[in-house]
Protein backbone atom coordinates (compact mmCIF):
# COMPACT_ATOMS: atom_id res chain seq x y z
CA UNK A 1 0.00 0.00 0.00
CA UNK A 2 1.04 3.64 -0.46
CA UNK A 3 2.08 5.90 2.35
CA UNK A 4 -0.63 7.16 4.70
CA UNK A 5 -0.70 10.55 6.36
CA UNK A 6 -2.75 11.85 9.26
CA UNK A 7 -6.33 12.73 8.32
CA UNK A 8 -5.92 16.10 9.97
CA UNK A 9 -2.27 17.21 9.91
CA UNK A 10 -1.32 19.31 12.90
CA UNK A 11 -0.04 22.84 12.58
CA UNK A 12 3.75 23.00 12.53
CA UNK A 13 6.22 25.71 13.33
CA UNK A 14 8.14 25.77 10.03
CA UNK A 15 9.43 29.18 9.15
CA UNK A 16 8.51 30.78 5.86
CA UNK A 17 10.97 29.43 3.31
CA UNK A 18 12.49 31.15 0.31
CA UNK A 19 12.16 29.19 -2.91
CA UNK A 20 15.28 29.23 -5.05
CA UNK A 21 15.05 31.20 -8.32
CA UNK A 22 15.98 27.97 -10.10
CA UNK A 23 13.27 25.91 -8.36
CA UNK A 24 10.92 23.84 -10.46
CA UNK A 25 7.49 22.29 -9.90
CA UNK A 26 8.04 18.54 -9.66
CA UNK A 27 5.11 17.35 -7.51
CA UNK A 28 1.38 17.33 -8.26
CA UNK A 29 -1.43 16.63 -5.79
CA UNK A 30 -4.62 15.05 -7.14
CA UNK A 31 -7.49 15.10 -4.61
CA UNK A 32 -9.45 11.91 -5.25
CA UNK A 33 -11.07 11.02 -1.93
CA UNK A 34 -14.59 12.16 -2.80
CA UNK A 35 -17.50 9.74 -2.76
CA UNK A 36 -18.78 10.59 -6.24
CA UNK A 37 -22.40 10.83 -5.15
CA UNK A 38 -23.50 12.27 -8.49
CA UNK A 39 -22.52 8.98 -10.13
CA UNK A 40 -24.31 6.63 -7.73
CA UNK A 41 -24.95 3.75 -7.88
CA UNK A 42 -21.86 3.24 -10.09
CA UNK A 43 -19.50 4.78 -7.54
CA UNK A 44 -20.73 2.33 -4.92
CA UNK A 45 -18.19 -0.04 -6.51
CA UNK A 46 -15.92 2.09 -8.75
CA UNK A 47 -14.07 5.33 -7.91
CA UNK A 48 -15.52 8.15 -10.01
CA UNK A 49 -11.98 9.03 -11.16
CA UNK A 50 -11.87 5.68 -12.99
CA UNK A 51 -15.08 6.29 -14.96
CA UNK A 52 -13.89 6.34 -18.58
CA UNK A 53 -13.79 9.28 -20.96
CA UNK A 54 -13.98 7.23 -24.19
CA UNK A 55 -11.42 4.50 -23.34
CA UNK A 56 -9.28 6.02 -20.58
CA UNK A 57 -10.28 6.96 -17.03
CA UNK A 58 -10.60 10.67 -16.29
CA UNK A 59 -7.62 10.51 -13.91
CA UNK A 60 -5.47 9.02 -16.69
CA UNK A 61 -5.79 12.24 -18.69
CA UNK A 62 -4.81 14.50 -15.79
CA UNK A 63 -1.79 12.35 -14.95
CA UNK A 64 -0.77 12.65 -18.61
CA UNK A 65 -1.12 16.42 -18.24
CA UNK A 66 1.09 16.36 -15.15
CA UNK A 67 3.73 14.31 -16.94
CA UNK A 68 3.76 16.74 -19.87
CA UNK A 69 4.37 19.60 -17.43
CA UNK A 70 7.52 18.01 -16.01
CA UNK A 71 5.93 16.50 -12.90
CA UNK A 72 7.89 13.60 -11.40
CA UNK A 73 5.90 12.79 -8.23
CA UNK A 74 2.10 12.40 -8.20
CA UNK A 75 0.35 12.45 -4.82
CA UNK A 76 -3.16 11.01 -5.09
CA UNK A 77 -5.16 11.81 -1.95
CA UNK A 78 -7.59 8.96 -1.60
CA UNK A 79 -9.94 7.40 0.95
CA UNK A 80 -11.03 4.00 2.25
CA UNK A 81 -12.50 1.77 -0.43
CA UNK A 82 -10.68 3.46 -3.33
CA UNK A 83 -7.71 1.13 -3.58
CA UNK A 84 -8.49 0.67 -7.27
CA UNK A 85 -6.80 4.03 -7.91
CA UNK A 86 -3.50 2.68 -6.61
CA UNK A 87 -4.04 -0.53 -8.52
CA UNK A 88 -4.57 1.40 -11.76
CA UNK A 89 -1.15 3.07 -11.55
CA UNK A 90 0.68 -0.06 -10.37
CA UNK A 91 2.74 -1.40 -13.32
CA UNK A 92 1.34 -4.54 -14.93
CA UNK A 93 3.48 -5.98 -17.76
CA UNK A 94 0.76 -8.55 -18.47
CA UNK A 95 -1.87 -5.86 -19.08
CA UNK A 96 0.53 -3.84 -21.23
CA UNK A 97 1.33 -6.90 -23.33
CA UNK A 98 -2.36 -7.69 -23.75
CA UNK A 99 -3.02 -4.12 -24.90
CA UNK A 100 -0.24 -4.38 -27.49
CA UNK A 101 -1.54 -7.72 -28.77
CA UNK A 102 -4.95 -6.14 -29.24
CA UNK A 103 -3.54 -3.22 -31.22
CA UNK A 104 -3.75 -0.64 -28.43
CA UNK A 105 -0.07 0.22 -28.13
CA UNK A 106 -0.79 3.90 -27.46
CA UNK A 107 -2.41 3.18 -24.08
CA UNK A 108 0.26 0.59 -23.27
CA UNK A 109 2.96 3.18 -23.97
CA UNK A 110 1.21 5.73 -21.73
CA UNK A 111 1.00 3.26 -18.85
CA UNK A 112 4.68 2.42 -19.35
CA UNK A 113 5.58 6.13 -19.19
CA UNK A 114 3.64 6.48 -15.94
CA UNK A 115 5.64 3.59 -14.46
CA UNK A 116 9.04 4.76 -15.71
CA UNK A 117 8.82 8.52 -15.25
CA UNK A 118 6.58 9.00 -12.21
CA UNK A 119 6.50 8.00 -8.57
CA UNK A 120 3.18 7.86 -6.74
CA UNK A 121 2.10 8.40 -3.14
CA UNK A 122 -1.38 7.71 -1.71
CA UNK A 123 -2.09 9.59 1.53
CA UNK A 124 -5.51 8.97 3.04
CA UNK A 125 -8.18 11.59 3.74
CA UNK A 126 -10.10 9.72 6.44
CA UNK A 127 -12.89 12.32 6.67
CA UNK A 128 -14.45 14.35 3.88
CA UNK A 129 -13.67 17.83 5.20
CA UNK A 130 -13.30 19.81 2.01
CA UNK A 131 -10.79 20.42 -0.75
CA UNK A 132 -8.47 22.41 1.49
CA UNK A 133 -8.35 19.54 3.97
CA UNK A 134 -7.62 17.08 1.14
CA UNK A 135 -4.64 19.17 0.02
CA UNK A 136 -3.48 19.47 3.63
CA UNK A 137 -3.44 15.66 3.87
CA UNK A 138 -0.73 15.68 1.18
CA UNK A 139 1.65 17.88 3.21
CA UNK A 140 4.02 15.14 4.37
CA UNK A 141 4.23 13.63 0.88
CA UNK A 142 4.91 16.99 -0.77
CA UNK A 143 7.34 18.53 1.72
CA UNK A 144 8.54 22.14 1.61
CA UNK A 145 8.50 22.70 -2.13
CA UNK A 146 6.20 24.33 -4.67
CA UNK A 147 3.57 21.93 -5.99
CA UNK A 148 0.65 21.69 -8.38
CA UNK A 149 -2.92 20.74 -7.54
CA UNK A 150 -4.98 19.08 -10.27
CA UNK A 151 -8.69 18.41 -9.83
CA UNK A 152 -9.54 15.29 -11.84
CA UNK A 153 -13.13 16.42 -12.45
CA UNK A 154 -11.81 19.20 -14.71
CA UNK A 155 -10.58 17.93 -18.07
CA UNK A 156 -8.68 20.80 -19.74
CA UNK A 157 -7.79 20.32 -23.39
CA UNK A 158 -5.33 22.35 -25.44
CA UNK A 159 -2.43 21.76 -27.80
CA UNK A 160 -0.11 22.83 -24.96
CA UNK A 161 -1.33 21.13 -21.77
CA UNK A 162 -2.69 23.69 -19.32
CA UNK A 163 -0.46 22.75 -16.40
CA UNK A 164 2.56 23.13 -18.69
CA UNK A 165 1.31 26.62 -19.58
CA UNK A 166 1.10 27.49 -15.89
CA UNK A 167 4.52 26.05 -15.03
CA UNK A 168 6.01 28.16 -17.79
CA UNK A 169 4.40 31.30 -16.36
CA UNK A 170 5.42 30.33 -12.80
CA UNK A 171 9.05 29.89 -13.83
CA UNK A 172 9.19 33.59 -14.73
CA UNK A 173 7.47 34.87 -11.58
CA UNK A 174 7.14 32.62 -8.51
CA UNK A 175 4.03 32.63 -6.32
CA UNK A 176 0.63 30.97 -6.09
CA UNK A 177 -1.07 30.48 -9.46
CA UNK A 178 -4.77 29.83 -10.00
CA UNK A 179 -6.18 28.80 -13.37
CA UNK A 180 -9.17 30.98 -14.27
CA UNK A 181 -11.71 31.27 -17.04
CA UNK A 182 -14.36 33.83 -17.90
CA UNK A 183 -17.69 32.78 -16.40
CA UNK A 184 -21.18 33.98 -17.40
CA UNK A 185 -23.01 36.01 -14.74
CA UNK A 186 -25.66 33.31 -14.25
CA UNK A 187 -22.99 30.77 -13.24
CA UNK A 188 -20.56 32.91 -11.26
CA UNK A 189 -22.07 31.93 -7.90
CA UNK A 190 -20.77 28.37 -8.40
CA UNK A 191 -17.12 29.49 -8.50
CA UNK A 192 -14.38 30.95 -6.39
CA UNK A 193 -13.74 34.32 -8.03
CA UNK A 194 -10.54 36.36 -8.14
CA UNK A 195 -10.37 40.01 -7.16
CA UNK A 196 -7.71 41.55 -9.38
CA UNK A 197 -5.26 44.16 -8.21
CA UNK A 198 -5.46 47.62 -9.75
CA UNK A 199 -3.58 47.49 -13.03
CA UNK A 200 -3.15 43.80 -12.27
CA UNK A 201 -2.77 42.58 -15.87
CA UNK A 202 0.94 41.75 -15.91
CA UNK A 203 1.70 40.03 -19.20
CA UNK A 204 -0.05 37.74 -21.61
CA UNK A 205 -2.51 35.72 -19.53
CA UNK A 206 -1.25 36.54 -16.03
CA UNK A 207 -2.98 38.84 -13.51
CA UNK A 208 -1.98 39.91 -10.02
CA UNK A 209 -4.64 38.95 -7.43
CA UNK A 210 -5.45 40.94 -4.30
CA UNK A 211 -8.26 38.76 -2.96
CA UNK A 212 -10.52 35.75 -3.44
CA UNK A 213 -14.28 35.49 -3.00
CA UNK A 214 -15.93 32.08 -2.67
CA UNK A 215 -19.19 31.69 -4.66
CA UNK A 216 -20.33 35.33 -4.78
CA UNK A 217 -23.57 36.48 -6.37
CA UNK A 218 -23.22 38.14 -9.75
CA UNK A 219 -24.05 41.49 -8.14
CA UNK A 220 -21.04 41.45 -5.79
CA UNK A 221 -18.55 39.34 -7.76
CA UNK A 222 -15.29 41.31 -8.06
CA UNK A 223 -14.62 39.97 -11.58
CA UNK A 224 -15.93 37.45 -14.08
CA UNK A 225 -12.85 35.20 -13.70
CA UNK A 226 -13.71 31.96 -11.94
CA UNK A 227 -11.13 29.55 -10.53
CA UNK A 228 -11.00 26.10 -12.14
CA UNK A 229 -9.16 22.94 -11.19
CA UNK A 230 -5.49 23.76 -11.74
CA UNK A 231 -3.21 25.43 -9.20
CA UNK A 232 0.48 25.93 -8.55
CA UNK A 233 1.02 26.65 -4.87
CA UNK A 234 3.93 27.62 -2.68
CA UNK A 235 4.58 25.44 0.38
CA UNK A 236 3.41 28.20 2.75
CA UNK A 237 -0.11 27.23 1.71
CA UNK A 238 0.14 24.19 3.98
CA UNK A 239 0.82 26.40 7.01
CA UNK A 240 -2.15 28.58 6.03
CA UNK A 241 -4.44 25.58 5.59
CA UNK A 242 -3.44 24.27 9.01
CA UNK A 243 -4.86 27.45 10.58
CA UNK A 244 -7.86 27.79 8.25
CA UNK A 245 -11.17 27.49 10.09
CA UNK A 246 -13.88 25.25 8.62
CA UNK A 247 -16.73 27.06 6.88
CA UNK A 248 -20.45 26.86 7.45
CA UNK A 249 -20.73 23.21 6.36
CA UNK A 250 -17.65 22.12 8.27
CA UNK A 251 -15.30 22.09 5.28
CA UNK A 252 -11.85 23.64 4.95
CA UNK A 253 -11.79 25.55 1.68
CA UNK A 254 -8.65 25.67 -0.43
CA UNK A 255 -9.43 29.24 -1.47
CA UNK A 256 -9.50 30.29 2.20
CA UNK A 257 -6.07 28.78 2.74
CA UNK A 258 -4.68 30.48 -0.36
CA UNK A 259 -6.15 33.78 0.81
CA UNK A 260 -4.36 33.41 4.16
CA UNK A 261 -1.08 32.55 2.46
CA UNK A 262 -1.27 35.79 0.47
CA UNK A 263 0.15 37.44 3.60
CA UNK A 264 3.49 35.94 2.56
CA UNK A 265 3.23 35.01 -1.11
CA UNK A 266 2.09 36.89 -4.22
CA UNK A 267 -0.86 35.25 -5.94
CA UNK A 268 -1.63 35.30 -9.64
CA UNK A 269 -4.57 34.34 -11.83
CA UNK A 270 -3.66 32.58 -15.05
CA UNK A 271 -6.25 32.75 -17.85
CA UNK A 272 -5.41 29.51 -19.59
CA UNK A 273 -5.74 28.67 -23.27
CA UNK A 274 -7.98 25.71 -23.97
CA UNK A 275 -11.38 24.16 -23.38
CA UNK A 276 -12.70 22.83 -20.07
CA UNK A 277 -15.02 19.87 -19.60
CA UNK A 278 -16.63 19.08 -16.25
CA UNK A 279 -16.29 15.34 -15.69
CA UNK A 280 -17.86 15.65 -12.24
CA UNK A 281 -21.42 15.20 -13.56
CA UNK A 282 -22.87 12.50 -15.86
CA UNK A 283 -23.77 15.02 -18.59
CA UNK A 284 -20.40 16.72 -18.30
CA UNK A 285 -18.68 13.36 -18.65
CA UNK A 286 -20.74 12.64 -21.77
CA UNK A 287 -19.78 16.04 -23.20
CA UNK A 288 -16.09 15.33 -22.53
CA UNK A 289 -16.33 11.88 -24.10
CA UNK A 290 -17.96 13.24 -27.25
CA UNK A 291 -15.31 15.94 -27.59
CA UNK A 292 -12.44 13.51 -27.13
CA UNK A 293 -13.97 10.95 -29.50
CA UNK A 294 -14.54 13.59 -32.19
CA UNK A 295 -10.90 14.60 -31.93
CA UNK A 296 -9.51 11.11 -32.56
CA UNK A 297 -8.86 9.66 -36.00
CA UNK A 298 -9.99 6.18 -34.93
CA UNK A 299 -13.39 7.26 -33.56
CA UNK A 300 -14.36 10.60 -35.13
CA UNK A 301 -16.11 9.34 -38.27
CA UNK A 302 -18.26 6.79 -36.45
CA UNK A 303 -19.28 9.23 -33.71
CA UNK A 304 -20.20 11.90 -36.28
CA UNK A 305 -22.37 9.34 -38.05
CA UNK A 306 -24.08 8.38 -34.80
CA UNK A 307 -24.81 12.02 -34.03
CA UNK A 308 -26.16 12.54 -37.53
CA UNK A 309 -28.47 9.54 -37.15
CA UNK A 310 -30.00 10.71 -33.89
LOGU-691941 format. One record per residue (C-alpha): residue in one letter; z, x, y. Coordinates in pm, whole numbers, padded with zeros to 5 digits, always signed. Layout:
<sites>
aZXY...
</sites>
This chain:
<sites>
x+00000+00000+00000x-00046+00104+00364x+00235+00208+00590x+00470-00063+00716x+00636-00070+01055x+00926-00275+01185x+00832-00633+01273x+00997-00592+01610x+00991-00227+01721x+01290-00132+01931x+01258-00004+02284x+01253+00375+02300x+01333+00622+02571x+01003+00814+02577x+00915+00943+02918x+00586+00851+03078x+00331+01097+02943x+00031+01249+03115x-00291+01216+02919x-00505+01528+02923x-00832+01505+03120x-01010+01598+02797x-00836+01327+02591x-01046+01092+02384x-00990+00749+02229x-00966+00804+01854x-00751+00511+01735x-00826+00138+01733x-00579-00143+01663x-00714-00462+01505x-00461-00749+01510x-00525-00945+01191x-00193-01107+01102x-00280-01459+01216x-00276-01750+00974x-00624-01878+01059x-00515-02240+01083x-00849-02350+01227x-01013-02252+00898x-00773-02431+00663x-00788-02495+00375x-01009-02186+00324x-00754-01950+00478x-00492-02073+00233x-00651-01819-00004x-00875-01592+00209x-00791-01407+00533x-01001-01552+00815x-01116-01198+00903x-01299-01187+00568x-01496-01508+00629x-01858-01389+00634x-02096-01379+00928x-02419-01398+00723x-02334-01142+00450x-02058-00928+00602x-01703-01028+00696x-01629-01060+01067x-01391-00762+01051x-01669-00547+00902x-01869-00579+01224x-01579-00481+01450x-01495-00179+01235x-01861-00077+01265x-01824-00112+01642x-01515+00109+01636x-01694+00373+01431x-01987+00376+01674x-01743+00437+01960x-01601+00752+01801x-01290+00593+01650x-01140+00789+01360x-00823+00590+01279x-00820+00210+01240x-00482+00035+01245x-00509-00316+01101x-00195-00516+01181x-00160-00759+00896x+00095-00994+00740x+00225-01103+00400x-00043-01250+00177x-00333-01068+00346x-00358-00771+00113x-00727-00849+00067x-00791-00680+00403x-00661-00350+00268x-00852-00404-00053x-01176-00457+00140x-01155-00115+00307x-01037+00068-00006x-01332+00274-00140x-01493+00134-00454x-01776+00348-00598x-01847+00076-00855x-01908-00187-00586x-02123+00053-00384x-02333+00133-00690x-02375-00236-00769x-02490-00302-00412x-02749-00024-00438x-02877-00154-00772x-02924-00495-00614x-03122-00354-00322x-02843-00375-00064x-02813-00007+00022x-02746-00079+00390x-02408-00241+00318x-02327+00026+00059x-02397+00296+00318x-02173+00121+00573x-01885+00100+00326x-01935+00468+00242x-01919+00558+00613x-01594+00364+00648x-01446+00564+00359x-01571+00904+00476x-01525+00882+00852x-01221+00658+00900x-00857+00650+00800x-00674+00318+00786x-00314+00210+00840x-00171-00138+00771x+00153-00209+00959x+00304-00551+00897x+00374-00818+01159x+00644-01010+00972x+00667-01289+01232x+00388-01445+01435x+00520-01367+01783x+00201-01330+01981x-00075-01079+02042x+00149-00847+02241x+00397-00835+01954x+00114-00762+01708x+00002-00464+01917x+00363-00348+01947x+00387-00344+01566x+00118-00073+01568x+00321+00165+01788x+00437+00402+01514x+00088+00423+01363x-00077+00491+01699x+00172+00734+01853x+00161+00854+02214x-00213+00850+02270x-00467+00620+02433x-00599+00357+02193x-00838+00065+02169x-00754-00292+02074x-01027-00498+01908x-00983-00869+01841x-01184-00954+01529x-01245-01313+01642x-01471-01181+01920x-01807-01058+01793x-01974-00868+02080x-02339-00779+02032x-02544-00533+02235x-02780-00243+02176x-02496-00011+02283x-02177-00133+02113x-01932-00269+02369x-01640-00046+02275x-01869+00256+02313x-01958+00131+02662x-01589+00110+02749x-01503+00452+02605x-01779+00601+02816x-01636+00440+03130x-01280+00542+03033x-01383+00905+02989x-01473+00919+03359x-01158+00747+03487x-00851+00714+03262x-00632+00403+03263x-00609+00063+03097x-00946-00107+03048x-01000-00477+02983x-01337-00618+02880x-01427-00917+03098x-01704-01171+03127x-01790-01436+03383x-01640-01769+03278x-01740-02118+03398x-01474-02301+03601x-01425-02566+03331x-01324-02299+03077x-01126-02056+03291x-00790-02207+03193x-00840-02077+02837x-00850-01712+02949x-00639-01438+03095x-00803-01374+03432x-00814-01054+03636x-00716-01037+04001x-00938-00771+04155x-00821-00526+04416x-00975-00546+04762x-01303-00358+04749x-01227-00315+04380x-01587-00277+04258x-01591+00094+04175x-01920+00170+04003x-02161-00005+03774x-01953-00251+03572x-01603-00125+03654x-01351-00298+03884x-01002-00198+03991x-00743-00464+03895x-00430-00545+04094x-00296-00826+03876x-00344-01052+03575x-00300-01428+03549x-00267-01593+03208x-00466-01919+03169x-00478-02033+03533x-00637-02357+03648x-00975-02322+03814x-00814-02405+04149x-00579-02104+04145x-00776-01855+03934x-00806-01529+04131x-01158-01462+03997x-01408-01593+03745x-01370-01285+03520x-01194-01371+03196x-01053-01113+02955x-01214-01100+02610x-01119-00916+02294x-01174-00549+02376x-00920-00321+02543x-00855+00048+02593x-00487+00102+02665x-00268+00393+02762x+00038+00458+02544x+00275+00341+02820x+00171-00011+02723x+00398+00014+02419x+00701+00082+02640x+00603-00215+02858x+00559-00444+02558x+00901-00344+02427x+01058-00486+02745x+00825-00786+02779x+01009-01117+02749x+00862-01388+02525x+00688-01673+02706x+00745-02045+02686x+00636-02073+02321x+00827-01765+02212x+00528-01530+02209x+00495-01185+02364x+00168-01179+02555x-00043-00865+02567x-00147-00943+02924x+00220-00950+03029x+00274-00607+02878x-00036-00468+03048x+00081-00615+03378x+00416-00436+03341x+00246-00108+03255x+00047-00127+03579x+00360+00015+03744x+00256+00349+03594x-00111+00323+03501x-00422+00209+03689x-00594-00086+03525x-00964-00163+03530x-01183-00457+03434x-01505-00366+03258x-01785-00625+03275x-01959-00541+02951x-02327-00574+02867x-02397-00798+02571x-02338-01138+02416x-02007-01270+02283x-01960-01502+01987x-01625-01663+01908x-01569-01629+01534x-01224-01786+01565x-01356-02142+01520x-01586-02287+01250x-01859-02377+01502x-01830-02040+01672x-01865-01868+01336x-02177-02074+01264x-02320-01978+01604x-02253-01609+01533x-02410-01633+01188x-02725-01796+01324x-02759-01531+01594x-02713-01244+01351x-02950-01397+01095x-03219-01454+01359x-03193-01090+01460x-03256-00951+01111x-03600-00886+00966x-03493-00999+00618x-03356-01339+00726x-03513-01436+01060x-03827-01611+00934x-03645-01826+00679x-03371-01928+00923x-03628-02020+01190x-03805-02237+00934x-03480-02408+00838x-03403-02481+01202x-03753-02616+01254x-03715-02847+00954x-03389-03000+01071
</sites>
